Amino acid sequence: MLKLSEFSVKDWLKLRPLDVAFKQVRNDIWLNYYTKQKPPELAQFLADNNHLAGKNIVIVVAFEQPWALNWLLQMAKKNLINTTVLVFDNSHKATARNELEAVCKKNSTAYLALPMNRSKHVNRSHGMAMSWIYDNVINVIQPKIFAFIDHDLIPVSKVDFEERLATQPFYGRAGGKFPQYWSIWAGYCIFTYETFKNKPLNFLYDFSRGLDTGGRNWECIYSQFDKLQIRFAKNEQLNIKLPDMQQAASVQIIDERWMHIGGISYNDGFKAKSDFFGLLADALEQDNDWRRFLAK
């Protein structure tokens, strides 16, 4: 959280520093309890994946969207270079967990259901899931590179994580409300494990600093680096037009390699986008060059 001296007089009059401090302590207690939960399948999952030590892994925190996860995994087979995908299920519904596990089995992808987290706060739930995975899996496997991606972030071009980290220990899309504080978007963040293995990483948010999920890592990661010396992923909103469409659709493209469906988790906004992305998935199955669909 902000230093006490950074809060304004108006903030103090509204007792905001006390409110922020209380919520941060509450969240840390909740997180500490949550990360100590060990599902019975964890031991076997770790044993099955201990061969990934020193290798590159990409972690998908899945949430109740089997179609999107299936497309992601299919495209990952084509486009992720020298990287293994691991799926961790943060769904609330048992039926969704069963469906997502079936998708992973179909795609020969490792799957683990996370301990149930009933939080309806999307940032808190996501941050707790990422922290649990870091503490209980990443720190055990000890990969060379680990990346977190959203369950609706689709690799539509070749992706080489080692190339993205050739000159720096982390990479992703920069975010933050205020110029003096920044972090990497939780939906696409890549790290070298060796650099951060002894750091107390915490993937919760820090709204007092204007930072979303992962913002609590400001102290132990991002504050140690000069933002002007870091390369970040490009974030674009491009118009995509398929042959059978009368109008183009605006699609978020991350790092010129990833297509973000967006808004399909807690509010289940996928229904309004399913026709378009279904057609796009079919088109990319025939020809992997997504740029040919850029509207002129």
VMD Tcl script that draws the C-alpha trace (Angstrom):
set ca {
  {0.00 0.00 0.00}
  {0.96 3.67 -0.23}
  {3.22 5.05 2.46}
  {1.22 6.96 5.06}
  {2.89 10.19 3.93}
  {1.58 9.66 0.39}
  {-2.08 9.82 1.36}
  {-3.71 13.20 0.87}
  {-5.35 15.30 3.58}
  {-8.70 14.39 2.04}
  {-7.79 10.70 2.32}
  {-6.96 11.14 6.01}
  {-10.18 13.01 6.69}
  {-12.07 10.05 5.22}
  {-9.84 7.62 7.19}
  {-8.86 5.96 3.90}
  {-5.36 4.89 5.10}
  {-6.96 2.88 7.90}
  {-9.43 1.28 5.49}
  {-6.65 0.38 3.02}
  {-4.44 -1.03 5.78}
  {-7.28 -3.11 7.22}
  {-8.16 -4.59 3.83}
  {-4.52 -5.39 3.05}
  {-4.05 -7.19 6.37}
  {-7.35 -9.03 5.87}
  {-6.35 -10.09 2.36}
  {-2.92 -11.27 3.52}
  {-4.46 -13.38 6.29}
  {-6.92 -14.86 3.79}
  {-4.12 -15.48 1.28}
  {-1.89 -17.12 3.89}
  {-4.71 -19.48 4.83}
  {-5.56 -20.22 1.20}
  {-2.02 -20.97 0.02}
  {-1.68 -23.59 2.77}
  {-4.62 -25.60 1.39}
  {-3.37 -28.82 -0.26}
  {-5.81 -30.69 -2.51}
  {-5.26 -34.47 -2.40}
  {-4.29 -34.47 -6.11}
  {-1.37 -32.06 -5.58}
  {1.26 -34.67 -4.70}
  {0.59 -36.72 -7.83}
  {0.47 -33.57 -9.99}
  {3.92 -32.55 -8.74}
  {5.30 -36.05 -9.25}
  {3.94 -36.16 -12.81}
  {5.53 -32.80 -13.64}
  {8.83 -32.85 -11.78}
  {10.55 -33.38 -15.14}
  {9.80 -29.71 -15.89}
  {12.55 -28.52 -13.53}
  {14.77 -26.13 -15.46}
  {12.28 -26.06 -18.37}
  {9.78 -23.42 -19.53}
  {6.18 -23.56 -18.34}
  {3.12 -21.45 -19.05}
  {0.34 -21.44 -16.49}
  {-3.31 -20.98 -17.38}
  {-5.72 -20.10 -14.57}
  {-8.94 -21.48 -16.06}
  {-12.43 -20.32 -15.10}
  {-15.61 -21.93 -16.40}
  {-15.03 -21.52 -20.14}
  {-14.26 -24.89 -21.77}
  {-14.52 -23.66 -25.38}
  {-11.99 -20.88 -24.84}
  {-9.59 -23.21 -23.00}
  {-9.84 -25.81 -25.75}
  {-9.00 -23.22 -28.41}
  {-6.10 -21.91 -26.32}
  {-4.64 -25.41 -25.90}
  {-5.03 -26.26 -29.58}
  {-3.28 -23.06 -30.64}
  {-0.59 -23.54 -27.97}
  {0.39 -26.84 -29.58}
  {1.01 -24.98 -32.84}
  {2.63 -21.80 -31.57}
  {4.38 -22.16 -28.21}
  {8.07 -22.93 -28.67}
  {9.85 -25.15 -26.12}
  {7.14 -24.57 -23.50}
  {4.75 -26.81 -21.54}
  {1.24 -25.66 -20.61}
  {-0.18 -26.41 -17.14}
  {-3.84 -25.69 -16.37}
  {-5.12 -24.78 -12.91}
  {-8.87 -24.62 -12.45}
  {-10.27 -21.74 -10.38}
  {-13.92 -22.41 -11.32}
  {-16.69 -22.18 -8.73}
  {-18.97 -24.79 -10.29}
  {-18.27 -28.52 -10.06}
  {-19.77 -29.06 -13.52}
  {-17.37 -26.50 -15.01}
  {-14.42 -28.20 -13.33}
  {-15.45 -31.53 -14.82}
  {-15.76 -29.97 -18.29}
  {-12.40 -28.21 -18.07}
  {-10.67 -31.37 -16.86}
  {-12.12 -33.22 -19.85}
  {-10.78 -30.51 -22.19}
  {-7.31 -30.94 -20.70}
  {-7.44 -34.72 -21.05}
  {-8.48 -34.35 -24.69}
  {-5.50 -32.07 -25.30}
  {-3.03 -34.15 -23.23}
  {-2.47 -31.20 -20.87}
  {-1.75 -31.40 -17.14}
  {-4.72 -30.26 -15.02}
  {-5.15 -29.48 -11.34}
  {-8.26 -28.16 -9.61}
  {-7.32 -25.38 -7.20}
  {-8.71 -25.31 -3.66}
  {-12.18 -23.82 -3.78}
  {-12.17 -20.04 -3.43}
  {-15.60 -18.49 -3.02}
  {-14.44 -14.90 -3.39}
  {-16.61 -12.99 -5.87}
  {-13.97 -10.28 -6.18}
  {-12.36 -11.16 -9.51}
  {-9.00 -9.52 -8.74}
  {-8.73 -11.14 -5.32}
  {-9.71 -14.57 -6.61}
  {-7.25 -14.37 -9.51}
  {-4.41 -13.05 -7.34}
  {-4.94 -15.74 -4.73}
  {-4.92 -18.42 -7.43}
  {-1.66 -17.12 -8.89}
  {-0.04 -16.91 -5.45}
  {-1.16 -20.45 -4.60}
  {0.34 -21.77 -7.84}
  {3.60 -19.89 -7.23}
  {3.98 -21.19 -3.66}
  {2.81 -24.77 -4.19}
  {3.86 -25.62 -7.73}
  {6.36 -23.19 -9.24}
  {8.59 -23.16 -6.16}
  {8.53 -26.96 -6.12}
  {9.11 -27.57 -9.83}
  {11.63 -24.69 -10.14}
  {11.35 -24.07 -13.89}
  {13.69 -21.98 -15.98}
  {10.89 -19.63 -17.09}
  {7.32 -19.40 -15.84}
  {4.52 -17.40 -17.42}
  {0.94 -16.69 -16.45}
  {-1.63 -16.13 -19.20}
  {-5.38 -15.55 -19.08}
  {-7.58 -18.49 -20.06}
  {-8.88 -16.45 -23.00}
  {-5.51 -15.31 -24.34}
  {-4.95 -17.24 -27.56}
  {-1.48 -17.61 -29.13}
  {-2.04 -16.84 -32.82}
  {1.65 -16.57 -33.84}
  {4.87 -18.32 -32.81}
  {5.85 -17.47 -29.23}
  {9.35 -17.91 -27.81}
  {9.49 -16.95 -24.13}
  {13.27 -17.23 -24.02}
  {13.51 -14.62 -26.77}
  {11.17 -12.28 -24.84}
  {13.45 -12.56 -21.78}
  {16.74 -12.30 -23.62}
  {17.68 -8.94 -22.05}
  {15.54 -8.68 -18.90}
  {14.17 -10.95 -16.13}
  {10.45 -10.29 -16.71}
  {8.23 -9.28 -19.59}
  {4.62 -8.40 -20.26}
  {2.21 -5.54 -20.73}
  {2.75 -2.60 -18.40}
  {-0.17 -1.32 -16.37}
  {-0.96 1.15 -13.61}
  {-3.07 4.24 -12.96}
  {-0.26 6.48 -11.72}
  {3.08 7.20 -13.45}
  {5.19 6.47 -10.37}
  {3.75 2.97 -9.83}
  {3.50 0.20 -12.40}
  {3.30 -3.56 -12.70}
  {2.83 -6.24 -15.35}
  {-0.66 -7.29 -16.42}
  {-1.54 -10.59 -14.73}
  {-3.05 -11.91 -17.96}
  {0.36 -12.00 -19.69}
  {3.44 -11.98 -17.49}
  {6.70 -13.90 -17.93}
  {9.49 -14.35 -15.37}
  {12.86 -16.04 -15.05}
  {12.56 -18.22 -11.97}
  {16.19 -17.90 -10.91}
  {15.85 -14.11 -10.54}
  {12.82 -14.22 -8.27}
  {13.01 -17.59 -6.49}
  {13.92 -16.03 -3.14}
  {11.42 -13.18 -3.39}
  {8.15 -13.20 -1.39}
  {5.96 -12.83 -4.48}
  {2.35 -11.84 -3.83}
  {-0.02 -11.60 -6.80}
  {-2.81 -9.73 -5.04}
  {-3.73 -6.21 -6.12}
  {-2.68 -2.87 -4.62}
  {-5.48 -0.46 -5.49}
  {-4.00 2.28 -3.27}
  {-1.14 2.47 -5.77}
  {-3.49 2.08 -8.72}
  {-2.26 -1.46 -9.44}
  {-4.41 -4.39 -10.50}
  {-3.83 -8.13 -9.90}
  {-0.12 -8.71 -9.25}
  {0.37 -5.15 -8.04}
  {1.55 -6.25 -4.60}
  {4.76 -7.30 -6.35}
  {5.63 -3.61 -6.74}
  {7.83 -3.70 -3.64}
  {9.78 -6.89 -4.36}
  {9.99 -6.71 -8.17}
  {9.00 -3.63 -10.12}
  {10.26 -0.91 -7.78}
  {13.75 -2.36 -8.25}
  {13.81 -1.58 -11.98}
  {13.87 1.53 -14.13}
  {10.72 1.42 -16.22}
  {12.45 3.31 -19.04}
  {14.96 0.47 -19.38}
  {12.36 -2.29 -19.66}
  {10.79 -3.60 -22.88}
  {7.05 -4.14 -22.65}
  {4.54 -6.01 -24.76}
  {2.56 -3.97 -27.25}
  {-1.17 -3.63 -26.63}
  {-3.32 -2.93 -29.70}
  {-7.01 -2.84 -30.55}
  {-7.28 -3.97 -34.18}
  {-10.23 -4.50 -36.51}
  {-10.61 -8.07 -37.71}
  {-12.95 -8.88 -40.59}
  {-13.79 -12.42 -41.64}
  {-14.98 -13.19 -45.20}
  {-18.59 -13.86 -44.16}
  {-18.86 -10.78 -41.95}
  {-20.39 -7.49 -43.03}
  {-18.64 -5.51 -40.31}
  {-15.25 -5.81 -38.71}
  {-14.88 -6.67 -35.01}
  {-12.45 -4.91 -32.69}
  {-10.05 -7.40 -31.10}
  {-7.32 -6.84 -28.52}
  {-3.93 -8.05 -29.73}
  {-1.15 -8.44 -27.16}
  {2.52 -8.51 -28.14}
  {1.57 -9.09 -31.81}
  {1.24 -12.78 -30.90}
  {-1.80 -13.17 -28.70}
  {-5.49 -12.56 -29.31}
  {-7.48 -11.67 -26.18}
  {-11.15 -12.62 -26.18}
  {-11.70 -10.58 -23.02}
  {-14.53 -10.25 -20.51}
  {-15.54 -13.91 -20.36}
  {-14.94 -14.82 -16.74}
  {-17.19 -13.71 -13.93}
  {-19.67 -11.89 -16.15}
  {-19.71 -14.68 -18.78}
  {-19.48 -12.23 -21.65}
  {-18.48 -14.97 -24.07}
  {-22.02 -15.62 -25.32}
  {-22.05 -12.28 -27.13}
  {-18.71 -13.08 -28.79}
  {-19.03 -16.81 -29.44}
  {-20.17 -16.61 -33.08}
  {-17.30 -14.35 -34.13}
  {-14.56 -16.21 -32.29}
  {-15.95 -19.56 -33.38}
  {-15.67 -18.49 -37.02}
  {-12.21 -17.05 -36.37}
  {-11.04 -20.30 -34.78}
  {-12.23 -22.25 -37.83}
  {-10.48 -19.81 -40.17}
  {-7.17 -20.04 -38.28}
  {-7.40 -23.82 -38.36}
  {-7.08 -23.57 -42.14}
  {-4.46 -20.80 -42.21}
  {-2.51 -19.66 -39.14}
  {-1.83 -16.17 -40.53}
  {-4.25 -14.01 -38.54}
  {-2.99 -10.80 -40.15}
  {-4.74 -11.64 -43.40}
  {-8.00 -10.80 -41.61}
  {-6.97 -7.26 -40.66}
  {-9.61 -4.83 -41.93}
  {-8.30 -2.39 -44.52}
}
mol new
graphics top color blue
foreach p $ca { graphics top sphere $p radius 0.5 }
foreach p [lrange $ca 0 end-1] q [lrange $ca 1 end] { graphics top cylinder $p $q radius 0.2 }
display resetview
